Amino acid sequence: MQAVRDKLHDITAMRKAKSEAKAEEKAEKELAKARVEVAHEVRLAREAEAAMSLHVAKAGKRAEKEMAKHANAHTNIFVAPGDGTTTNVATAPGVTMVGAPGTVDMAGPHTVHKKTL
């Protein structure tokens, strides 16, 4: 009878040890899975950051090209009154220079805000 009790006790202890080991293994697997997911998200974030930097650089180059194109397209030559010297003056689109150099009349499209009643 004692041998049966000892055998049952040993079986119970083995089951308990086995279930504890399984639980520990499961916890380690979950932790490893979480690490993989974090590493994946970090990689995606780095890729997105690199892509954003590339887009910003491209946008900067395009802006420089457009500014240079518009600066060259809107350069006007004015003759100063009296001495006949010429001056190159770059104007922004929509701005009209009237009169001698140094005087600017900001004529162009104006935005009118009307309140609706």
KOLBAMAR-81708 format. One line per 5 residues: number of its first residue (from 1); their letters; for each residue x, y, z of N, C-alpha, C. Coordinates in Angstrom, 3 decimals. Layout:
REM residues N
NUM	a	X/Y/Z/X/Y/Z/X/Y/Z; ...
END
This chain:
REM residues 117
1	mqavr	0.814/-1.187/0.000/0.000/0.000/0.000/0.866/1.264/0.000; 1.919/1.237/0.784/2.836/2.370/0.856/3.507/2.590/-0.501; 3.830/1.541/-1.195/4.478/1.661/-2.505/3.542/2.334/-3.498; 2.235/2.049/-3.413/1.259/2.672/-4.311/1.164/4.160/-4.012; 1.152/4.483/-2.697/1.089/5.899/-2.295/2.332/6.651/-2.801
6	dklhd	3.489/6.036/-2.626/4.724/6.678/-3.098/4.698/6.867/-4.612; 4.202/5.869/-5.311/4.119/5.940/-6.769/3.166/7.066/-7.177; 2.007/7.178/-6.540/1.056/8.255/-6.847/1.652/9.629/-6.524; 2.380/9.693/-5.412/3.035/10.942/-5.026/4.068/11.335/-6.075; 4.843/10.376/-6.553/5.853/10.646/-7.579/5.199/11.104/-8.887
11	itamr	4.097/10.468/-9.254/3.380/10.835/-10.480/2.848/12.262/-10.357; 2.284/12.597/-9.203/1.764/13.950/-8.968/2.886/14.977/-9.036; 4.016/14.670/-8.411/5.166/15.587/-8.443/5.665/15.769/-9.871; 5.701/14.698/-10.670/6.152/14.793/-12.060/5.183/15.650/-12.887; 3.887/15.454/-12.670/2.905/16.261/-13.396/3.048/17.738/-13.053
16	kakse	3.259/18.020/-11.763/3.416/19.407/-11.314/4.676/20.011/-11.933; 5.793/19.296/-11.904/7.039/19.790/-12.481/6.892/20.000/-13.989; 6.193/19.071/-14.639/5.994/19.162/-16.074/5.140/20.382/-16.429; 4.071/20.627/-15.685/3.207/21.779/-15.973/3.933/23.094/-15.691; 4.771/23.142/-14.642/5.565/24.342/-14.361/6.557/24.609/-15.490
21	akaee	7.193/23.557/-15.990/8.144/23.708/-17.087/7.438/24.194/-18.349; 6.238/23.662/-18.626/5.473/24.097/-19.782/5.083/25.565/-19.661; 4.663/25.969/-18.462/4.275/27.362/-18.239/5.464/28.293/-18.428; 6.625/27.886/-17.925/7.832/28.694/-18.080/8.226/28.796/-19.553; 8.140/27.672/-20.278/8.467/27.673/-21.705/7.508/28.580/-22.474
26	kaeke	6.220/28.527/-22.110/5.227/29.368/-22.777/5.522/30.851/-22.530; 5.878/31.201/-21.293/6.204/32.585/-20.968/7.433/33.053/-21.756; 8.437/32.176/-21.874/9.634/32.531/-22.636/9.316/32.714/-24.113; 8.432/31.852/-24.667/8.030/31.989/-26.061/7.296/33.304/-26.296; 6.413/33.670/-25.365/5.685/34.930/-25.494/6.626/36.120/-25.439
31	lakar	7.617/36.054/-24.544/8.606/37.127/-24.441/9.423/37.220/-25.725; 9.832/36.085/-26.268/10.593/36.083/-27.521/9.742/36.636/-28.668; 8.469/36.268/-28.698/7.568/36.780/-29.735/7.421/38.296/-29.615; 7.295/38.784/-28.394/7.186/40.232/-28.176/8.457/40.936/-28.640; 9.620/40.345/-28.376/10.882/40.939/-28.828/10.946/41.007/-30.345
36	vevah	10.492/39.950/-31.006/10.485/39.930/-32.472/9.560/41.019/-33.009; 8.386/41.159/-32.403/7.439/42.186/-32.836/8.014/43.587/-32.625; 8.680/43.803/-31.500/9.297/45.106/-31.233/10.394/45.380/-32.259; 11.224/44.387/-32.530/12.285/44.557/-33.515/11.701/44.861/-34.893; 10.603/44.218/-35.232/9.949/44.465/-36.508/9.439/45.904/-36.595
41	evrla	8.787/46.372/-35.536/8.279/47.745/-35.519/9.412/48.767/-35.580; 10.509/48.484/-34.898/11.667/49.386/-34.938/12.219/49.457/-36.360; 12.299/48.301/-37.030/12.788/48.280/-38.412/11.868/49.093/-39.314; 10.559/48.915/-39.158/9.609/49.679/-39.971/9.739/51.184/-39.706; 9.931/51.546/-38.448/10.080/52.962/-38.105/11.350/53.543/-38.735
46	reaea	12.440/52.784/-38.703/13.686/53.259/-39.323/13.524/53.411/-40.826; 12.846/52.450/-41.455/12.612/52.547/-42.889/11.750/53.760/-43.219; 10.720/53.997/-42.422/9.851/55.151/-42.648/10.616/56.455/-42.457; 11.475/56.483/-41.459/12.285/57.679/-41.208/13.222/57.939/-42.386; 13.837/56.887/-42.907/14.730/57.040/-44.060/13.953/57.509/-45.285
51	amslh	12.769/56.963/-45.479/11.940/57.387/-46.610/11.527/58.845/-46.456; 11.190/59.243/-45.237/10.805/60.629/-44.992/11.971/61.569/-45.274; 13.160/61.195/-44.848/14.340/62.011/-45.118/14.565/62.148/-46.616; 14.362/61.052/-47.338/14.519/61.087/-48.791/13.496/62.025/-49.413; 12.238/61.948/-48.959/11.193/62.823/-49.502/11.481/64.287/-49.177
56	vakag	11.975/64.556/-47.982/12.294/65.934/-47.602/13.422/66.462/-48.478; 14.433/65.633/-48.719/15.546/66.057/-49.566/15.063/66.330/-50.990; 14.205/65.447/-51.528/13.671/65.657/-52.867/12.848/66.938/-52.930; 12.030/67.160/-51.905/11.203/68.366/-51.874/12.075/69.610/-51.818; 13.159/69.559/-51.054/14.078/70.696/-50.980/14.712/70.989/-52.325
61	kraek	15.131/69.940/-53.024/15.736/70.141/-54.349/14.724/70.716/-55.330; 13.492/70.196/-55.290/12.464/70.714/-56.195/12.150/72.173/-55.876; 12.094/72.496/-54.586/11.817/73.881/-54.197/12.926/74.802/-54.683; 14.176/74.354/-54.546/15.291/75.167/-55.026/15.205/75.369/-56.534; 14.874/74.295/-57.279/14.745/74.411/-58.729/13.654/75.414/-59.094
66	emakh	12.494/75.287/-58.437/11.386/76.182/-58.742/11.717/77.628/-58.389; 12.369/77.828/-57.254/12.736/79.192/-56.855/13.728/79.774/-57.850; 14.698/78.964/-58.283/15.681/79.447/-59.248/15.006/79.747/-60.579; 14.076/78.883/-61.002/13.382/79.091/-62.257/12.558/80.376/-62.211; 11.851/80.589/-61.100/11.026/81.791/-60.987/11.875/83.039/-60.793
71	anaht	12.985/82.932/-60.115/13.859/84.093/-59.929/14.435/84.522/-61.267; 14.816/83.570/-62.100/15.354/83.899/-63.413/14.264/84.403/-64.351; 13.066/83.892/-64.241/11.973/84.280/-65.124/11.414/85.649/-64.785; 11.558/86.096/-63.552/10.950/87.363/-63.121/11.986/88.439/-62.818; 13.121/88.378/-63.461/14.112/89.433/-63.272/13.780/90.560/-64.246
76	nifva	13.645/91.764/-63.735/13.332/92.938/-64.556/14.510/93.898/-64.523; 14.719/94.609/-65.635/15.792/95.598/-65.689/15.131/96.976/-65.643; 15.560/97.795/-64.687/15.030/99.136/-64.536/16.136/100.150/-64.808; 15.763/101.232/-65.414/16.706/102.317/-65.669/16.442/103.375/-64.624; 17.501/103.698/-63.876/17.351/104.719/-62.845/17.171/106.072/-63.515
81	pgdgt	16.256/106.888/-63.003/16.036/108.185/-63.638/17.261/109.084/-63.477; 17.558/109.798/-64.533/18.639/110.784/-64.445/19.953/110.298/-65.005; 20.591/109.262/-64.374/21.947/108.905/-64.785/21.985/107.789/-65.824; 20.887/107.101/-66.094/20.836/106.089/-67.138/21.446/104.745/-66.757; 21.771/104.504/-65.475/22.317/103.212/-65.070/21.187/102.197/-64.965
86	ttnva	21.514/100.935/-65.211/20.497/99.888/-65.127/20.708/99.061/-63.868; 19.620/98.517/-63.367/19.663/97.699/-62.162/18.816/96.457/-62.397; 19.356/95.268/-62.091/18.577/94.034/-62.169/17.855/93.843/-60.843; 16.549/93.677/-60.899/15.756/93.497/-59.697/14.871/92.273/-59.896; 14.950/91.321/-58.979/14.091/90.145/-59.051/12.812/90.431/-58.292
91	tapgv	11.689/90.087/-58.909/10.408/90.288/-58.233/9.709/88.959/-58.064; 8.875/88.894/-57.073/8.085/87.695/-56.825/6.901/87.689/-57.779; 6.378/86.526/-58.110/5.203/86.470/-58.986/4.041/87.229/-58.361; 3.362/88.042/-59.165/2.211/88.785/-58.671/2.563/90.137/-58.094; 3.849/90.515/-58.065/4.269/91.814/-57.537/4.706/92.664/-58.714
96	tmvga	4.201/93.880/-58.802/4.545/94.783/-59.891/5.369/95.928/-59.337; 6.501/96.213/-59.988/7.344/97.328/-59.560/6.956/98.542/-60.393; 6.651/99.641/-59.750/6.253/100.869/-60.430/7.153/101.974/-59.935; 7.673/102.775/-60.844/8.501/103.912/-60.452/9.968/103.552/-60.420; 10.736/104.418/-59.810/12.192/104.253/-59.737/12.547/103.101/-58.810
101	pgtvd	13.742/102.509/-58.993/14.166/101.468/-58.067/14.144/101.990/-56.643; 13.698/101.142/-55.759/13.585/101.558/-54.366/12.157/101.893/-53.997; 11.298/102.109/-55.003/9.884/102.332/-54.729/9.118/101.136/-55.269; 8.307/100.546/-54.453/7.564/99.346/-54.848/6.090/99.580/-54.585; 5.298/99.344/-55.620/3.848/99.380/-55.468/3.397/97.931/-55.494
106	magph	2.863/97.439/-54.411/2.496/96.028/-54.291/1.152/95.789/-54.978; 1.087/96.008/-56.280/-0.136/95.763/-57.033/-0.190/94.289/-57.387; -1.326/93.729/-57.369/-1.464/92.320/-57.705/-2.755/91.800/-57.119; -2.954/90.511/-57.205/-4.216/89.952/-56.693/-4.299/90.094/-55.173; -5.405/90.675/-54.734/-5.627/90.842/-53.300/-6.784/89.950/-52.881
111	tvhkk	-6.680/89.365/-51.727/-7.747/88.517/-51.215/-8.699/89.363/-50.385; -9.964/89.296/-50.714/-10.977/90.052/-49.979/-11.791/89.051/-49.172; -11.892/89.281/-47.896/-12.671/88.399/-47.019/-14.010/89.062/-46.731; -15.074/88.419/-47.141/-16.409/88.959/-46.882/-17.115/88.060/-45.891; -17.785/88.691/-44.978/-18.592/87.936/-44.029/-19.952/87.688/-44.654
116	tl	-20.413/86.497/-44.547/-21.742/86.188/-45.062/-22.766/86.399/-43.979; -23.848/87.007/-44.342/-24.907/87.300/-43.365/-26.020/86.308/-43.476
END
